[in-house]
Amino acid sequence: MSSKTSSHSALPTPKKEAKTNTSAISVSAPTALAQDTTTWSPSVQSLLEKPPASLPIRLILGGLVFGIAVASWAWWGQIEEVGNAQGKLVPQGRTYKIQPSTNGRITDLLITEGDTVTAEQVLAILDSEQHQQRINQLEDKLASYETQLQQQSNLLMITTLEATNRLQIANSEIQGQEIAIAGEEEKINNNYRLLEQLNSEITSHEQRIERLQPLQEVGAISQEYIFQAEQLLQDSKIKSLRAESDLDTSKTSLARLKTERMQKQQQKDTVQLETEEKIQQLEISIQDLQGKILETQNELRLAQITQQETVLVAPVSGTVLSVNLQNVGQVVQPGETIAEIAPQEAPLILDAILPVEEAGFIEEDMTVNIKFDAYPYQDYGVINGRVIDIAPNSRAEENIGSFYEVKIALEQNYITNNQRKIQFQPGQTANAEIIIRRRRIIDVIFDPLKQLQEGGLNL
């Protein structure tokens, strides 16, 4: 009863009624009133006991203004529905992996994660002592082979000179025989040409007889023409037989001359046999040495290249994304990635992971608000971006669960602090709020009512 009376005390009523209420209050709760009187200031106590006549109007106007403000805020204000993703900055495109081509122990590590490097800058050095020992052994081996080759080459030159002198003597004896053989070969060639001519005449006469016989059979020509043609054919055959006989004679003479030349050649061969055998042995020895020298040179070149590859350098200018070495002295294997470098010209993008339950409405080109962990957004604001790629399939990891990979492009790659631009670095982490859609606040407020209404109509 006392609460109802208290609530009406604020309304404008006649003084008598106010007094009655006051007395009622004082009767029902004298202790509380006494406590309020002692707690409030006199001006507040006076305002409560005798409120001004304009107070209700002021309260109504204040409530009306507040209601209009709230309605305007609900009508024009918007709420963003976002999907939250977490990730880190990585260079767009491929990175360069630093991998040794030989195994070895790391003796010097000259980079750390986040360092900026230039092309051909030394990143790490492997132990090259065993490679240097191998190079020294190959150089000594190569020098020994080259000395032996020089000695064998000198001996071959002397032996060849002696053989040349002895050959000149034998060749002068054979030269006369060669002249005779050349003359006989010329005669044989002439006989061949004569035979070819006679055979052509024989063929011509035979063809002529074949053409005349049908004419003689029908009486177009006399038998005399056939007889003359056959006589010419017979003469040509006799000449051909004589030419063949001369050819055989010339061949026999040529064979004899060649036999005589062969005998002289054998005499010459006997004289130079020992020299040729020695030359052949020397040439084989030289070829063997040349092969060994070539093989050793290739091994030496490979060993030198391997030694050079113990010094690992940056292929391009850029930023060191990661270093996979724990400490100096660690042994690495060929093809093992010891570091990754992002090219200097590659733009940074946010490589983020998005839980599958928030990925249903995400599309490319959606706007993103990016908040970097290293730069609180309350002080530095958010960086705008947009979705440029969404993985077609989800992945799952034990610690994270199922997620999609999302790549986000940044509108700018720096933040401003005291009018100074601070560039972002690869590896920096951030939280991305992907704006799925924007809704008016009033729609959000009345959405449950609409759903309830639609549900009622459906029923």
C-alpha positions in Angstrom: 0.0 0.0 0.0 2.8 2.3 0.8 4.5 1.7 -2.6 1.4 2.8 -4.5 1.1 5.9 -2.4 4.7 6.8 -3.1 4.3 6.4 -6.8 1.4 8.9 -6.9 3.2 11.4 -4.8 5.0 12.7 -8.0 1.7 13.6 -9.7 0.1 17.1 -9.3 -2.7 16.8 -6.6 -4.4 19.3 -4.3 -2.5 20.3 -1.3 -4.9 18.7 1.1 -4.5 15.4 -0.6 -0.7 15.8 -0.6 -0.8 16.5 3.1 -3.0 13.4 3.6 -0.5 11.3 1.7 2.3 12.8 3.6 0.7 12.1 6.9 -0.1 8.6 5.7 3.5 8.1 4.9 4.6 9.5 8.1 2.2 7.2 10.0 3.0 4.1 8.1 6.8 4.6 7.9 7.9 7.3 10.3 11.3 5.7 10.7 12.0 5.6 6.9 10.9 9.2 6.5 13.1 10.3 9.3 16.0 8.4 7.7 15.3 10.0 4.3 15.1 13.5 5.9 18.4 13.1 7.5 20.0 11.7 4.3 18.8 14.2 1.6 19.7 17.8 1.4 17.0 20.3 2.3 16.6 21.5 -1.4 16.1 17.9 -2.6 13.7 17.3 0.3 11.8 20.4 -0.6 11.6 19.3 -4.3 10.3 15.9 -3.4 7.7 17.3 -1.0 6.6 20.2 -3.3 7.5 19.4 -6.9 7.1 22.3 -9.4 4.0 22.3 -11.6 6.1 22.1 -14.9 7.9 18.9 -13.8 5.5 16.5 -15.4 5.6 18.4 -18.7 9.4 18.4 -18.6 9.4 14.7 -18.0 7.0 14.0 -20.8 9.0 16.2 -23.2 12.3 14.6 -22.1 10.8 11.1 -22.7 9.5 12.2 -26.1 12.9 13.5 -27.2 14.6 10.4 -25.9 12.0 8.2 -27.7 12.6 10.1 -31.0 16.3 9.8 -30.6 16.1 6.0 -29.9 13.7 5.6 -32.9 16.0 7.6 -35.2 19.0 5.5 -34.0 17.0 2.3 -34.6 15.8 3.5 -38.0 19.1 4.8 -39.5 21.6 2.9 -37.4 23.0 -0.4 -38.7 24.5 -3.5 -37.2 27.1 -5.5 -39.0 27.0 -9.3 -39.1 30.6 -10.5 -39.3 32.5 -13.7 -39.5 35.7 -13.7 -37.4 38.9 -15.1 -38.8 42.4 -15.2 -37.5 45.6 -15.2 -39.5 49.0 -13.7 -40.2 50.6 -11.6 -42.9 52.3 -13.5 -45.7 53.6 -12.3 -49.1 51.3 -12.8 -52.0 52.6 -15.4 -54.4 55.4 -17.9 -53.9 58.2 -17.6 -51.4 61.8 -18.7 -51.9 63.0 -21.7 -49.8 66.7 -21.8 -48.9 67.7 -25.5 -49.2 71.3 -26.8 -49.2 72.3 -29.1 -52.0 74.8 -31.0 -49.8 74.8 -32.2 -46.2 76.9 -30.5 -43.6 77.1 -28.9 -40.2 76.0 -25.3 -39.8 79.0 -23.2 -38.7 77.5 -19.7 -39.1 73.9 -18.6 -39.0 73.7 -14.9 -40.1 69.9 -14.3 -40.1 67.0 -14.3 -37.8 63.2 -14.3 -38.6 62.0 -10.9 -39.8 65.4 -9.7 -41.1 65.6 -7.8 -44.4 68.1 -9.3 -46.8 69.5 -8.3 -50.2 70.1 -10.6 -53.2 73.3 -12.7 -52.9 73.6 -11.8 -49.2 75.2 -14.7 -47.2 72.6 -16.3 -44.9 74.4 -19.3 -43.5 77.7 -21.2 -43.9 78.2 -25.0 -43.8 81.4 -26.7 -42.7 83.6 -27.0 -45.8 86.7 -28.7 -44.3 86.0 -32.1 -45.8 85.2 -30.5 -49.2 88.5 -28.6 -49.1 90.4 -31.9 -48.4 88.6 -33.5 -51.3 89.6 -30.6 -53.6 93.3 -30.8 -52.5 93.4 -34.6 -53.2 91.8 -34.0 -56.7 94.3 -31.2 -57.5 97.3 -33.4 -56.6 95.8 -36.3 -58.7 95.2 -34.0 -61.6 98.8 -32.6 -61.5 100.2 -36.2 -61.5 98.1 -37.2 -64.6 99.1 -34.0 -66.5 102.9 -34.7 -65.8 102.5 -38.3 -67.1 100.6 -37.0 -70.2 103.4 -34.5 -71.0 106.0 -37.3 -70.8 104.0 -39.7 -73.0 103.3 -36.9 -75.5 107.1 -36.1 -75.9 107.9 -39.8 -76.4 105.2 -40.1 -79.0 106.6 -37.1 -80.9 110.1 -38.6 -81.0 108.8 -42.0 -82.1 106.6 -40.5 -84.8 109.5 -38.6 -86.2 111.7 -41.7 -86.5 108.8 -43.6 -88.2 108.4 -40.7 -90.7 112.0 -40.9 -91.8 111.8 -44.6 -92.4 108.5 -44.3 -94.2 110.0 -41.9 -96.6 112.6 -44.4 -97.7 110.0 -47.1 -98.2 107.6 -44.8 -100.0 110.2 -43.8 -102.6 110.5 -47.5 -103.5 106.8 -47.9 -103.8 106.3 -44.7 -105.8 107.5 -46.3 -109.1 105.2 -49.2 -108.6 102.3 -46.9 -108.1 102.9 -45.1 -111.4 102.8 -48.4 -113.3 99.6 -49.4 -111.5 98.0 -46.1 -112.4 98.8 -46.6 -116.1 97.3 -50.1 -116.1 94.2 -48.8 -114.3 93.8 -46.2 -117.0 93.8 -48.9 -119.7 91.2 -50.8 -117.7 89.0 -47.8 -117.5 89.3 -47.2 -121.3 88.3 -50.9 -121.9 85.3 -50.4 -119.6 84.2 -47.4 -121.6 84.6 -49.2 -124.9 82.6 -52.2 -123.6 79.8 -49.8 -122.5 79.7 -48.3 -125.9 79.7 -51.7 -127.7 76.9 -53.0 -125.4 74.9 -49.9 -126.2 75.4 -50.6 -130.0 74.4 -54.2 -129.5 71.2 -53.2 -127.7 70.4 -50.7 -130.5 70.9 -53.3 -133.2 68.7 -55.8 -131.4 65.9 -53.3 -131.1 66.2 -52.4 -134.8 65.9 -56.0 -135.8 62.8 -56.4 -133.6 61.2 -53.4 -135.4 62.1 -54.7 -138.9 60.9 -58.3 -138.5 57.2 -57.4 -138.5 57.7 -55.3 -141.6 59.5 -58.1 -143.4 56.8 -60.6 -142.5 54.1 -58.4 -144.2 56.3 -57.8 -147.2 57.0 -54.1 -146.5 60.8 -54.6 -146.7 63.0 -57.3 -148.2 65.0 -59.9 -146.4 68.2 -58.0 -147.3 67.4 -55.3 -144.7 67.1 -57.9 -142.0 70.4 -59.5 -143.1 72.3 -56.2 -142.9 71.0 -55.5 -139.5 72.0 -58.9 -138.2 75.5 -58.5 -139.7 76.0 -55.2 -137.8 74.8 -56.9 -134.6 77.3 -59.7 -135.1 80.2 -57.2 -135.7 79.4 -55.4 -132.5 79.4 -58.6 -130.5 82.8 -59.6 -132.0 84.2 -56.2 -131.0 82.7 -56.6 -127.5 84.4 -60.0 -127.1 87.7 -58.5 -128.2 87.4 -55.7 -125.7 86.5 -58.1 -122.9 89.7 -60.0 -123.7 91.8 -56.9 -123.6 90.1 -56.0 -120.3 91.0 -59.4 -118.8 94.6 -59.0 -119.9 94.8 -55.5 -118.3 93.2 -56.9 -115.1 95.8 -59.7 -115.0 98.6 -57.1 -115.4 97.1 -54.9 -112.8 96.9 -57.8 -110.3 100.6 -58.6 -110.9 101.6 -55.0 -110.4 99.6 -54.8 -107.2 101.1 -58.0 -106.0 104.6 -56.5 -106.5 103.5 -53.3 -104.7 102.1 -55.4 -101.9 105.4 -57.1 -101.5 107.2 -53.8 -101.3 104.5 -52.6 -98.9 105.1 -55.6 -96.7 108.7 -54.9 -96.6 107.9 -51.3 -95.5 105.4 -52.6 -93.0 108.0 -55.0 -91.5 110.4 -52.1 -91.1 108.0 -49.9 -89.3 106.1 -52.6 -87.4 108.0 -52.1 -84.2 107.7 -48.4 -84.4 103.9 -48.5 -85.0 103.4 -50.9 -82.1 105.2 -48.5 -79.9 103.3 -45.5 -81.2 100.0 -47.4 -80.7 100.9 -48.2 -77.1 101.8 -44.6 -76.5 98.6 -43.4 -78.0 96.6 -45.8 -75.9 98.4 -44.6 -72.8 97.8 -41.0 -73.8 94.1 -41.6 -74.4 93.8 -43.3 -71.0 95.6 -40.3 -69.4 93.3 -37.8 -71.2 90.2 -39.7 -70.0 91.5 -39.8 -66.4 92.3 -36.0 -66.6 88.9 -35.2 -67.9 87.2 -37.3 -65.2 89.4 -35.7 -62.5 88.6 -32.2 -63.9 84.9 -33.0 -63.7 85.2 -34.3 -60.1 87.3 -31.2 -59.2 84.7 -28.9 -60.7 81.9 -30.7 -58.9 83.8 -30.5 -55.6 84.5 -26.8 -56.1 80.8 -26.2 -56.8 79.8 -28.2 -53.8 82.2 -26.2 -51.6 80.7 -23.0 -53.0 77.2 -24.3 -52.1 78.3 -24.5 -48.5 77.8 -20.8 -48.5 74.0 -20.2 -48.6 73.0 -16.9 -50.1 69.7 -15.1 -50.6 68.3 -15.6 -54.2 66.3 -12.3 -54.0 66.0 -9.3 -51.9 63.2 -9.6 -49.3 62.3 -10.5 -45.8 63.1 -13.6 -43.9 59.8 -15.3 -43.1 61.1 -18.2 -41.0 64.3 -19.8 -39.9 64.0 -23.6 -39.3 67.4 -24.0 -37.6 67.6 -24.4 -33.8 71.2 -23.5 -33.3 74.7 -23.4 -34.8 76.2 -26.8 -35.2 73.0 -28.4 -36.4 73.5 -30.9 -39.3 71.3 -30.4 -42.3 70.5 -32.7 -45.2 70.3 -31.9 -48.9 66.8 -30.4 -49.8 66.1 -29.5 -46.2 64.5 -26.1 -45.9 66.4 -24.0 -43.5 64.7 -20.6 -44.2 62.1 -18.9 -46.3 62.4 -15.5 -47.9 59.5 -13.3 -49.2 60.4 -11.2 -52.2 60.6 -7.5 -51.5 58.2 -6.5 -54.2 55.5 -9.0 -53.2 52.5 -7.4 -51.5 51.4 -8.6 -48.1 48.1 -10.4 -47.6 46.4 -11.8 -44.6 46.3 -15.6 -44.6 43.5 -16.4 -42.2 41.5 -19.4 -41.0 37.8 -19.2 -40.7 35.7 -21.7 -38.7 33.4 -23.7 -40.9 30.3 -22.6 -38.9 31.1 -19.0 -39.9 32.0 -19.6 -43.5 28.5 -20.2 -44.9 27.9 -16.7 -46.3 31.5 -15.6 -47.0 32.2 -14.6 -50.6 35.0 -13.0 -52.5 35.2 -9.2 -52.6 33.5 -8.9 -49.2 34.7 -6.0 -47.0 36.9 -6.9 -44.1 37.9 -4.9 -40.9 41.4 -6.0 -39.8 42.6 -5.6 -36.3 46.3 -6.2 -35.7 47.5 -7.7 -32.4 50.6 -5.6 -32.4 48.6 -2.4 -33.0 45.5 -2.0 -30.7 42.7 -0.8 -32.9 41.5 1.5 -30.1 44.7 3.5 -30.7 45.5 2.9 -34.3 42.1 2.0 -35.8 41.3 -0.8 -38.1 42.7 -1.6 -41.6 40.2 -2.2 -44.4 40.6 -5.1 -46.7 38.7 -7.4 -49.0 38.4 -11.2 -49.5 40.3 -12.3 -52.5 40.3 -16.0 -52.2 38.4 -18.7 -50.3 39.6 -22.3 -50.2 37.2 -24.7 -52.0 37.5 -27.4 -49.3 37.8 -27.2 -45.6 40.7 -28.6 -43.5 40.8 -30.0 -40.0 43.5 -29.9 -37.4 43.4 -31.4 -33.9 44.0 -28.1 -32.1 41.8 -25.9 -34.3 39.1 -28.1 -35.7 37.6 -27.7 -39.1 38.2 -24.4 -41.0 38.5 -22.8 -44.4 41.6 -20.9 -45.5 40.8 -17.3 -46.5 43.1 -14.8 -48.2 42.5 -11.1 -47.6 44.1 -8.2 -49.4 44.9 -5.0 -47.5 44.0 -1.6 -48.7 47.2 -0.3 -47.1 50.3 -1.9 -45.7 51.1 0.5 -42.9 49.6 2.3 -39.9 50.3 5.9 -39.0 51.8 6.8 -35.6 52.6 10.5 -34.9 52.5 11.2 -38.7 55.0 8.4 -39.3 54.2 5.4 -41.4 55.0 2.0 -39.8 55.1 -0.7 -42.5 53.6 -4.1 -41.7 55.9 -7.1 -41.6 55.4 -10.7 -42.7 54.3 -12.9 -39.8 52.3 -10.3 -37.9 49.0 -11.7 -36.6 45.6 -10.1 -36.9 41.9 -10.7 -36.4 39.7 -10.2 -39.4 36.1 -9.3 -39.2 34.5 -10.2 -42.5 31.3 -8.2 -43.0 28.7 -10.6 -44.2 25.8 -8.0 -44.3 24.6 -4.8 -42.7 21.1 -4.6 -41.1 19.1 -1.7 -39.7 18.8 -1.9 -35.9 15.0 -1.6 -36.1 14.9 -4.7 -38.4 16.9 -6.6 -35.8 14.5 -5.5 -33.1 11.4 -6.4 -34.9 12.8 -9.6 -36.5 11.6 -11.9 -33.7 8.1 -10.4 -34.1 8.1 -11.0 -37.8 9.2 -14.5 -37.4 6.5 -15.1 -34.8 3.9 -13.6 -37.1 5.0 -15.7 -40.0 5.0 -18.7 -37.8 1.5 -18.0 -36.7 0.3 -17.5 -40.2 1.9 -20.7 -41.3 0.1 -22.5 -38.5 
